Amino acid sequence: GGRTRLAEATESFKAALLAESGDVASWLGRGEAFARMGVPALADLHYAQARDLLAEVEAEERAKGSKAGGPGGPAGPAGTEEHGLAAELSRLQTELDRSGGGGAGV
């Protein structure tokens, strides 16, 4: 059923993370799967990791921008993708908080 598919999804995301631990989308996807399975503590841990990785990327982008003399560097596809992931993370965390799960505030 649905729970089996969610468990399979967590394993697929796990494999992706073992191959590339900095894959923010996989951290988000695995977190969402855990949230849907009713395991908010694991969801929060995965969302926190995604948030930390996004913060690192944003810091690197700011550093590049300041070296180039700009406020944040040129907005390219990668920057757009990271912004989209940050918005998705925020949406998922809000949804989890509303459902009564999560709330770790990490």
N, CA, C and O atoms as CSV, one atom per row, in Angstrom:
chain,resi,resn,atom,element,x,y,z
A,1,GLY,N,N,0.815,-1.194,0.000
A,1,GLY,CA,C,0.000,0.000,0.000
A,1,GLY,C,C,0.852,1.248,0.000
A,1,GLY,O,O,2.024,1.231,-0.376
A,2,GLY,N,N,0.230,2.333,0.433
A,2,GLY,CA,C,0.900,3.624,0.447
A,2,GLY,C,C,2.103,3.665,1.361
A,2,GLY,O,O,3.123,4.272,1.034
A,3,ARG,N,N,1.982,3.014,2.515
A,3,ARG,CA,C,3.097,3.017,3.462
A,3,ARG,C,C,4.313,2.280,2.880
A,3,ARG,O,O,5.457,2.672,3.108
A,4,THR,N,N,4.045,1.209,2.128
A,4,THR,CA,C,5.136,0.464,1.504
A,4,THR,C,C,5.857,1.338,0.480
A,4,THR,O,O,7.086,1.331,0.398
A,5,ARG,N,N,5.076,2.092,-0.300
A,5,ARG,CA,C,5.693,2.983,-1.287
A,5,ARG,C,C,6.521,4.065,-0.608
A,5,ARG,O,O,7.594,4.427,-1.090
A,6,LEU,N,N,6.020,4.583,0.517
A,6,LEU,CA,C,6.772,5.602,1.243
A,6,LEU,C,C,8.071,5.019,1.802
A,6,LEU,O,O,9.115,5.670,1.764
A,7,ALA,N,N,8.001,3.792,2.321
A,7,ALA,CA,C,9.217,3.140,2.830
A,7,ALA,C,C,10.217,2.933,1.701
A,7,ALA,O,O,11.420,3.121,1.885
A,8,GLU,N,N,9.711,2.541,0.527
A,8,GLU,CA,C,10.596,2.370,-0.637
A,8,GLU,C,C,11.207,3.709,-1.038
A,8,GLU,O,O,12.374,3.773,-1.425
A,9,ALA,N,N,10.413,4.781,-0.945
A,9,ALA,CA,C,10.927,6.110,-1.278
A,9,ALA,C,C,12.050,6.510,-0.332
A,9,ALA,O,O,13.056,7.075,-0.762
A,10,THR,N,N,11.880,6.217,0.967
A,10,THR,CA,C,12.943,6.583,1.908
A,10,THR,C,C,14.228,5.837,1.574
A,10,THR,O,O,15.322,6.386,1.711
A,11,GLU,N,N,14.099,4.590,1.137
A,11,GLU,CA,C,15.291,3.819,0.755
A,11,GLU,C,C,15.941,4.379,-0.508
A,11,GLU,O,O,17.167,4.412,-0.615
A,12,SER,N,N,15.123,4.815,-1.459
A,12,SER,CA,C,15.668,5.412,-2.688
A,12,SER,C,C,16.415,6.706,-2.370
A,12,SER,O,O,17.506,6.950,-2.885
A,13,PHE,N,N,15.804,7.538,-1.504
A,13,PHE,CA,C,16.477,8.782,-1.118
A,13,PHE,C,C,17.745,8.477,-0.327
A,13,PHE,O,O,18.746,9.181,-0.458
A,14,LYS,N,N,17.702,7.437,0.486
A,14,LYS,CA,C,18.890,7.041,1.255
A,14,LYS,C,C,20.025,6.677,0.305
A,14,LYS,O,O,21.168,7.082,0.514
A,15,ALA,N,N,19.711,5.913,-0.736
A,15,ALA,CA,C,20.740,5.534,-1.715
A,15,ALA,C,C,21.321,6.778,-2.389
A,15,ALA,O,O,22.531,6.872,-2.596
A,16,ALA,N,N,20.452,7.728,-2.727
A,16,ALA,CA,C,20.924,8.970,-3.348
A,16,ALA,C,C,21.825,9.741,-2.388
A,16,ALA,O,O,22.833,10.311,-2.805
A,17,LEU,N,N,21.467,9.761,-1.108
A,17,LEU,CA,C,22.272,10.485,-0.123
A,17,LEU,C,C,23.606,9.795,0.150
A,17,LEU,O,O,24.606,10.454,0.434
A,18,LEU,N,N,23.614,8.481,0.064
A,18,LEU,CA,C,24.890,7.770,0.222
A,18,LEU,C,C,25.826,8.096,-0.937
A,18,LEU,O,O,27.044,8.147,-0.764
A,19,ALA,N,N,25.255,8.316,-2.109
A,19,ALA,CA,C,26.066,8.674,-3.279
A,19,ALA,C,C,26.484,10.138,-3.241
A,19,ALA,O,O,27.589,10.479,-3.662
A,20,GLU,N,N,25.609,11.005,-2.739
A,20,GLU,CA,C,25.876,12.453,-2.711
A,20,GLU,C,C,25.196,13.056,-1.490
A,20,GLU,O,O,24.016,13.403,-1.530
A,21,SER,N,N,25.957,13.176,-0.403
A,21,SER,CA,C,25.366,13.618,0.866
A,21,SER,C,C,24.908,15.075,0.840
A,21,SER,O,O,24.161,15.501,1.720
A,22,GLY,N,N,25.344,15.837,-0.151
A,22,GLY,CA,C,24.961,17.235,-0.245
A,22,GLY,C,C,23.746,17.476,-1.118
A,22,GLY,O,O,23.482,18.616,-1.501
A,23,ASP,N,N,23.003,16.432,-1.442
A,23,ASP,CA,C,21.835,16.546,-2.315
A,23,ASP,C,C,20.629,17.030,-1.502
A,23,ASP,O,O,19.930,16.239,-0.870
A,24,VAL,N,N,20.406,18.336,-1.535
A,24,VAL,CA,C,19.346,18.941,-0.729
A,24,VAL,C,C,17.978,18.357,-1.082
A,24,VAL,O,O,17.162,18.097,-0.198
A,25,ALA,N,N,17.736,18.154,-2.361
A,25,ALA,CA,C,16.432,17.621,-2.786
A,25,ALA,C,C,16.174,16.244,-2.176
A,25,ALA,O,O,15.038,15.936,-1.814
A,26,SER,N,N,17.202,15.419,-2.058
A,26,SER,CA,C,17.024,14.088,-1.456
A,26,SER,C,C,16.755,14.200,0.045
A,26,SER,O,O,15.946,13.443,0.581
A,27,TRP,N,N,17.418,15.127,0.725
A,27,TRP,CA,C,17.141,15.333,2.150
A,27,TRP,C,C,15.694,15.765,2.324
A,27,TRP,O,O,15.002,15.282,3.221
A,28,LEU,N,N,15.229,16.683,1.461
A,28,LEU,CA,C,13.837,17.138,1.540
A,28,LEU,C,C,12.863,16.004,1.234
A,28,LEU,O,O,11.876,15.817,1.945
A,29,GLY,N,N,13.145,15.251,0.179
A,29,GLY,CA,C,12.255,14.163,-0.222
A,29,GLY,C,C,12.139,13.097,0.850
A,29,GLY,O,O,11.046,12.612,1.141
A,30,ARG,N,N,13.264,12.737,1.434
A,30,ARG,CA,C,13.230,11.709,2.482
A,30,ARG,C,C,12.496,12.241,3.711
A,30,ARG,O,O,11.747,11.513,4.362
A,31,GLY,N,N,12.720,13.515,4.021
A,31,GLY,CA,C,12.000,14.120,5.139
A,31,GLY,C,C,10.501,14.115,4.906
A,31,GLY,O,O,9.728,13.800,5.811
A,32,GLU,N,N,10.087,14.462,3.694
A,32,GLU,CA,C,8.655,14.473,3.396
A,32,GLU,C,C,8.071,13.062,3.487
A,32,GLU,O,O,6.959,12.880,3.982
A,33,ALA,N,N,8.814,12.072,3.014
A,33,ALA,CA,C,8.332,10.687,3.103
A,33,ALA,C,C,8.141,10.281,4.563
A,33,ALA,O,O,7.139,9.656,4.912
A,34,PHE,N,N,9.106,10.637,5.415
A,34,PHE,CA,C,8.961,10.311,6.839
A,34,PHE,C,C,7.771,11.049,7.450
A,34,PHE,O,O,7.043,10.486,8.268
A,35,ALA,N,N,7.572,12.309,7.054
A,35,ALA,CA,C,6.429,13.069,7.575
A,35,ALA,C,C,5.119,12.392,7.196
A,35,ALA,O,O,4.209,12.278,8.017
A,36,ARG,N,N,5.031,11.950,5.962
A,36,ARG,CA,C,3.804,11.284,5.503
A,36,ARG,C,C,3.611,9.920,6.161
A,36,ARG,O,O,2.489,9.422,6.255
A,37,MET,N,N,4.701,9.325,6.611
A,37,MET,CA,C,4.607,8.039,7.307
A,37,MET,C,C,4.233,8.238,8.781
A,37,MET,O,O,3.995,7.271,9.504
A,38,GLY,N,N,4.183,9.497,9.214
A,38,GLY,CA,C,3.845,9.770,10.611
A,38,GLY,C,C,5.024,9.683,11.546
A,38,GLY,O,O,4.866,9.358,12.722
A,39,VAL,N,N,6.227,9.975,11.027
A,39,VAL,CA,C,7.439,9.944,11.845
A,39,VAL,C,C,8.059,11.341,11.811
A,39,VAL,O,O,9.089,11.550,11.171
A,40,PRO,N,N,7.428,12.301,12.505
A,40,PRO,CA,C,7.880,13.690,12.417
A,40,PRO,C,C,9.295,13.941,12.938
A,40,PRO,O,O,9.974,14.849,12.459
A,41,ALA,N,N,9.742,13.160,13.899
A,41,ALA,CA,C,11.098,13.370,14.424
A,41,ALA,C,C,12.138,13.123,13.320
A,41,ALA,O,O,13.083,13.898,13.169
A,42,LEU,N,N,11.960,12.052,12.559
A,42,LEU,CA,C,12.894,11.786,11.456
A,42,LEU,C,C,12.736,12.815,10.345
A,42,LEU,O,O,13.715,13.217,9.717
A,43,ALA,N,N,11.495,13.237,10.108
A,43,ALA,CA,C,11.266,14.270,9.098
A,43,ALA,C,C,12.022,15.537,9.490
A,43,ALA,O,O,12.708,16.136,8.661
A,44,ASP,N,N,11.898,15.942,10.742
A,44,ASP,CA,C,12.576,17.157,11.214
A,44,ASP,C,C,14.087,17.064,11.059
A,44,ASP,O,O,14.736,18.037,10.674
A,45,LEU,N,N,14.647,15.903,11.354
A,45,LEU,CA,C,16.100,15.729,11.204
A,45,LEU,C,C,16.529,15.930,9.751
A,45,LEU,O,O,17.547,16.566,9.480
A,46,HIS,N,N,15.752,15.389,8.830
A,46,HIS,CA,C,16.082,15.519,7.413
A,46,HIS,C,C,15.877,16.949,6.937
A,46,HIS,O,O,16.679,17.459,6.154
A,47,TYR,N,N,14.810,17.608,7.399
A,47,TYR,CA,C,14.596,19.010,7.035
A,47,TYR,C,C,15.720,19.890,7.586
A,47,TYR,O,O,16.171,20.818,6.916
A,48,ALA,N,N,16.166,19.595,8.803
A,48,ALA,CA,C,17.261,20.372,9.404
A,48,ALA,C,C,18.536,20.228,8.584
A,48,ALA,O,O,19.257,21.204,8.381
A,49,GLN,N,N,18.816,19.022,8.113
A,49,GLN,CA,C,20.011,18.814,7.286
A,49,GLN,C,C,19.896,19.601,5.982
A,49,GLN,O,O,20.863,20.217,5.534
A,50,ALA,N,N,18.711,19.576,5.378
A,50,ALA,CA,C,18.489,20.334,4.144
A,50,ALA,C,C,18.686,21.825,4.408
A,50,ALA,O,O,19.317,22.522,3.612
A,51,ARG,N,N,18.149,22.309,5.519
A,51,ARG,CA,C,18.278,23.723,5.884
A,51,ARG,C,C,19.745,24.093,6.070
A,51,ARG,O,O,20.182,25.149,5.613
A,52,ASP,N,N,20.508,23.228,6.741
A,52,ASP,CA,C,21.938,23.496,6.952
A,52,ASP,C,C,22.690,23.551,5.627
A,52,ASP,O,O,23.533,24.423,5.417
A,53,LEU,N,N,22.380,22.616,4.742
A,53,LEU,CA,C,23.044,22.607,3.429
A,53,LEU,C,C,22.691,23.848,2.632
A,53,LEU,O,O,23.559,24.430,1.982
A,54,LEU,N,N,21.432,24.265,2.670
A,54,LEU,CA,C,21.029,25.482,1.964
A,54,LEU,C,C,21.748,26.702,2.534
A,54,LEU,O,O,22.160,27.584,1.780
A,55,ALA,N,N,21.901,26.758,3.846
A,55,ALA,CA,C,22.602,27.871,4.478
A,55,ALA,C,C,24.056,27.914,4.002
A,55,ALA,O,O,24.600,28.989,3.750
A,56,GLU,N,N,24.681,26.744,3.880
A,56,GLU,CA,C,26.059,26.685,3.384
A,56,GLU,C,C,26.152,27.200,1.952
A,56,GLU,O,O,27.056,27.965,1.615
A,57,VAL,N,N,25.211,26.774,1.112
A,57,VAL,CA,C,25.200,27.205,-0.292
A,57,VAL,C,C,25.002,28.715,-0.370
A,57,VAL,O,O,25.683,29.397,-1.136
A,58,GLU,N,N,24.068,29.233,0.426
A,58,GLU,CA,C,23.812,30.669,0.419
A,58,GLU,C,C,25.042,31.448,0.878
A,58,GLU,O,O,25.357,32.494,0.311
A,59,ALA,N,N,25.736,30.950,1.896
A,59,ALA,CA,C,26.943,31.607,2.379
A,59,ALA,C,C,28.025,31.614,1.299
A,59,ALA,O,O,28.720,32.612,1.108
A,60,GLU,N,N,28.159,30.488,0.596
A,60,GLU,CA,C,29.136,30.411,-0.493
A,60,GLU,C,C,28.783,31.391,-1.606
A,60,GLU,O,O,29.664,32.046,-2.163
A,61,GLU,N,N,27.480,31.491,-1.932
A,61,GLU,CA,C,27.046,32.418,-2.978
A,61,GLU,C,C,27.315,33.859,-2.571
A,61,GLU,O,O,27.746,34.667,-3.394
A,62,ARG,N,N,27.062,34.189,-1.300
A,62,ARG,CA,C,27.338,35.553,-0.826
A,62,ARG,C,C,28.826,35.846,-0.910
A,62,ARG,O,O,29.230,36.942,-1.299
A,63,ALA,N,N,29.645,34.855,-0.541
A,63,ALA,CA,C,31.091,35.051,-0.584
A,63,ALA,C,C,31.562,35.274,-2.018
A,63,ALA,O,O,32.401,36.139,-2.273
A,64,LYS,N,N,31.023,34.497,-2.951
A,64,LYS,CA,C,31.370,34.671,-4.358
A,64,LYS,C,C,30.947,36.048,-4.839
A,64,LYS,O,O,31.685,36.715,-5.565
A,65,GLY,N,N,29.757,36.471,-4.433
A,65,GLY,CA,C,29.231,37.760,-4.857
A,65,GLY,C,C,30.058,38.900,-4.322
A,65,GLY,O,O,30.291,39.878,-5.033
A,66,SER,N,N,30.512,38.802,-3.078
A,66,SER,CA,C,31.300,39.886,-2.505
A,66,SER,C,C,32.676,39.945,-3.151
A,66,SER,O,O,33.246,41.027,-3.288
A,67,LYS,N,N,33.219,38.798,-3.552
A,67,LYS,CA,C,34.510,38.796,-4.253
A,67,LYS,C,C,34.374,39.399,-5.639
A,67,LYS,O,O,35.309,40.015,-6.152
A,68,ALA,N,N,33.185,39.217,-6.254
A,68,ALA,CA,C,32.954,39.741,-7.595
A,68,ALA,C,C,32.488,41.195,-7.553
A,68,ALA,O,O,32.305,41.823,-8.595
A,69,GLY,N,N,32.296,41.727,-6.341
A,69,GLY,CA,C,31.872,43.113,-6.212
A,69,GLY,C,C,30.378,43.305,-6.265
A,69,GLY,O,O,29.899,44.439,-6.263
A,70,GLY,N,N,29.626,42.209,-6.313
A,70,GLY,CA,C,28.172,42.310,-6.379
A,70,GLY,C,C,27.538,41.912,-5.074
A,70,GLY,O,O,28.205,41.345,-4.208
A,71,PRO,N,N,26.256,42.198,-4.912
A,71,PRO,CA,C,25.579,41.876,-3.659
A,71,PRO,C,C,25.315,40.394,-3.447
A,71,PRO,O,O,25.092,39.971,-2.312
A,72,GLY,N,N,25.335,39.610,-4.486
A,72,GLY,CA,C,25.066,38.190,-4.290
A,72,GLY,C,C,25.427,37.380,-5.497
A,72,GLY,O,O,25.095,36.199,-5.592
A,73,GLY,N,N,26.107,38.016,-6.424
A,73,GLY,CA,C,26.490,37.306,-7.632
A,73,GLY,C,C,25.331,37.241,-8.601
A,73,GLY,O,O,24.201,37.581,-8.253
A,74,PRO,N,N,25.610,36.804,-9.812
A,74,PRO,CA,C,24.552,36.717,-10.811
A,74,PRO,C,C,23.543,35.633,-10.458
A,74,PRO,O,O,23.902,34.579,-9.934
A,75,ALA,N,N,22.296,35.902,-10.745
A,75,ALA,CA,C,21.253,34.906,-10.489
A,75,ALA,C,C,21.194,33.973,-11.680
A,75,ALA,O,O,20.746,34.353,-12.762
A,76,GLY,N,N,21.643,32.764,-11.475
A,76,GLY,CA,C,21.642,31.778,-12.544
A,76,GLY,C,C,20.745,30.626,-12.184
A,76,GLY,O,O,20.053,30.664,-11.166
A,77,PRO,N,N,20.750,29.595,-13.011
A,77,PRO,CA,C,19.890,28.443,-12.745
A,77,PRO,C,C,20.147,27.793,-11.390
A,77,PRO,O,O,19.206,27.362,-10.722
A,78,ALA,N,N,21.416,27.717,-10.978
A,78,ALA,CA,C,21.709,27.072,-9.696
A,78,ALA,C,C,21.107,27.869,-8.552
A,78,ALA,O,O,20.515,27.292,-7.640
A,79,GLY,N,N,21.250,29.189,-8.588
A,79,GLY,CA,C,20.674,30.031,-7.550
A,79,GLY,C,C,19.168,29.902,-7.515
A,79,GLY,O,O,18.568,29.867,-6.441
A,80,THR,N,N,18.559,29.831,-8.673
A,80,THR,CA,C,17.118,29.675,-8.764
A,80,THR,C,C,16.693,28.342,-8.173
A,80,THR,O,O,15.686,28.264,-7.469
A,81,GLU,N,N,17.450,27.299,-8.454
A,81,GLU,CA,C,17.128,25.971,-7.923
A,81,GLU,C,C,17.218,25.971,-6.406
A,81,GLU,O,O,16.341,25.426,-5.736
A,82,GLU,N,N,18.271,26.575,-5.851
A,82,GLU,CA,C,18.427,26.606,-4.401
A,82,GLU,C,C,17.305,27.412,-3.761
A,82,GLU,O,O,16.817,27.047,-2.691
A,83,HIS,N,N,16.888,28.507,-4.401
A,83,HIS,CA,C,15.782,29.298,-3.867
A,83,HIS,C,C,14.507,28.454,-3.864
A,83,HIS,O,O,13.735,28.499,-2.907
A,84,GLY,N,N,14.290,27.698,-4.916
A,84,GLY,CA,C,13.123,26.827,-4.998
A,84,GLY,C,C,13.135,25.765,-3.919
A,84,GLY,O,O,12.091,25.438,-3.355
A,85,LEU,N,N,14.315,25.222,-3.625
A,85,LEU,CA,C,14.423,24.212,-2.571
A,85,LEU,C,C,14.158,24.832,-1.208
A,85,LEU,O,O,13.530,24.210,-0.351
A,86,ALA,N,N,14.634,26.054,-1.003
A,86,ALA,CA,C,14.378,26.726,0.277
A,86,ALA,C,C,12.884,26.960,0.464
A,86,ALA,O,O,12.356,26.778,1.561
A,87,ALA,N,N,12.204,27.364,-0.604
A,87,ALA,CA,C,10.756,27.578,-0.523
A,87,ALA,C,C,10.035,26.263,-0.244
A,87,ALA,O,O,9.088,26.228,0.542
A,88,GLU,N,N,10.476,25.190,-0.882
A,88,GLU,CA,C,9.862,23.874,-0.661
A,88,GLU,C,C,10.088,23.419,0.777
A,88,GLU,O,O,9.180,22.871,1.400
A,89,LEU,N,N,11.276,23.639,1.305
A,89,LEU,CA,C,11.572,23.279,2.690
A,89,LEU,C,C,10.645,24.030,3.635
A,89,LEU,O,O,10.100,23.449,4.574
A,90,SER,N,N,10.471,25.305,3.387
A,90,SER,CA,C,9.593,26.111,4.230
A,90,SER,C,C,8.155,25.596,4.164
A,90,SER,O,O,7.481,25.496,5.189
A,91,ARG,N,N,7.686,25.269,2.955
A,91,ARG,CA,C,6.331,24.764,2.776
A,91,ARG,C,C,6.137,23.437,3.526
A,91,ARG,O,O,5.129,23.243,4.206
A,92,LEU,N,N,7.110,22.532,3.395
A,92,LEU,CA,C,7.001,21.233,4.050
A,92,LEU,C,C,7.020,21.366,5.567
A,92,LEU,O,O,6.273,20.678,6.262
A,93,GLN,N,N,7.867,22.246,6.080
A,93,GLN,CA,C,7.942,22.427,7.525
A,93,GLN,C,C,6.630,23.007,8.052
A,93,GLN,O,O,6.150,22.597,9.109
A,94,THR,N,N,6.053,23.953,7.323
A,94,THR,CA,C,4.764,24.528,7.719
A,94,THR,C,C,3.680,23.464,7.722
A,94,THR,O,O,2.868,23.392,8.645
A,95,GLU,N,N,3.673,22.632,6.677
A,95,GLU,CA,C,2.675,21.558,6.590
A,95,GLU,C,C,2.835,20.585,7.746
A,95,GLU,O,O,1.847,20.148,8.336
A,96,LEU,N,N,4.069,20.247,8.068
A,96,LEU,CA,C,4.327,19.326,9.164
A,96,LEU,C,C,3.881,19.939,10.492
A,96,LEU,O,O,3.282,19.254,11.321
A,97,ASP,N,N,4.167,21.220,10.694
A,97,ASP,CA,C,3.765,21.891,11.928
A,97,ASP,C,C,2.250,21.925,12.069
A,97,ASP,O,O,1.720,21.733,13.163
A,98,ARG,N,N,1.561,22.166,10.973
A,98,ARG,CA,C,0.085,22.228,10.995
A,98,ARG,C,C,-0.522,20.863,11.303
A,98,ARG,O,O,-1.577,20.777,11.931
A,99,SER,N,N,0.141,19.801,10.861
A,99,SER,CA,C,-0.409,18.463,11.066
A,99,SER,C,C,-0.186,17.975,12.498
A,99,SER,O,O,-0.632,16.890,12.870
A,100,GLY,N,N,0.504,18.785,13.291
A,100,GLY,CA,C,0.722,18.414,14.696
A,100,GLY,C,C,2.022,17.680,14.901
A,100,GLY,O,O,2.389,17.377,16.037
A,101,GLY,N,N,2.728,17.387,13.827
A,101,GLY,CA,C,4.026,16.729,13.969
A,101,GLY,C,C,5.119,17.775,13.981
A,101,GLY,O,O,4.860,18.965,13.796
A,102,GLY,N,N,6.309,17.337,14.195
A,102,GLY,CA,C,7.457,18.237,14.115
A,102,GLY,C,C,7.468,19.246,15.225
A,102,GLY,O,O,7.123,18.956,16.370
A,103,GLY,N,N,7.880,20.454,14.855
A,103,GLY,CA,C,7.950,21.510,15.825
A,103,GLY,C,C,9.273,21.549,16.543
A,103,GLY,O,O,9.400,22.207,17.576
A,104,ALA,N,N,10.273,20.850,16.010
A,104,ALA,CA,C,11.583,20.863,16.650
A,104,ALA,C,C,12.230,22.227,16.501
A,104,ALA,O,O,13.066,22.619,17.315
A,105,GLY,N,N,11.839,22.952,15.455
A,105,GLY,CA,C,12.361,24.299,15.255
A,105,GLY,C,C,13.844,24.337,14.993
A,105,GLY,O,O,14.504,25.323,15.320
A,106,VAL,N,N,14.374,23.306,14.422
A,106,VAL,CA,C,15.801,23.225,14.160
A,106,VAL,C,C,16.123,23.987,12.905
A,106,VAL,O,O,17.284,24.047,12.500
